[in-house]
C-alpha cells in the first residue's frame, strides 16, 4: 500500500530507498495539509450559507414577523398602504369591482391612521 501511495504522490525521488521514503512522507504531509485546508474552507462555506439563511439580515428581527410584532409608525403604515394600492390596481385590471371597493375602504382607514400617526410623531420628535 505504501508503494502505491508513494506512486500516487509522484515520481519516486531520492538517491536511495531511505531518502525516497522521507520525500514521500513530506509529500504525504503536504497532501494531508491540502486536504485539511480544503475541509476547513468547505465547512466555512457551509456554515456561512447556513448562517445567512437562518439569522436575520440587515438589522431585521424575526419577532417583527409575528402578530403585533411591528411598531405602528408612519413608515410602516406607508408600506402597508403601498401594498394595498398595488392590490387595488391588480383587482382593477382583473375586473373585481367588489374587492376593489373593499380595499378602497381599507385604504381610507389606513390613510387616516397614517396622517394621525405622522402628526403625533412630528410633535414628539
Residue pairs with C-beta under 8 A, 6 or more apart in sequence:
2 24
5 24
5 28
6 12
6 20
6 21
6 24
9 24
9 27
9 28
9 31
10 27
12 20
12 24
13 19
13 20
13 23
14 20
14 21
14 22
14 23
56 62
63 69
64 70
70 76
72 113
72 117
73 117
73 121
74 114
74 117
74 118
74 121
77 110
77 113
77 114
77 117
78 114
80 110
81 107
81 110
81 111
81 114
84 103
84 106
84 107
84 110
85 107
87 103
88 100
88 103
88 104
88 107
91 99
91 100
91 103
92 100
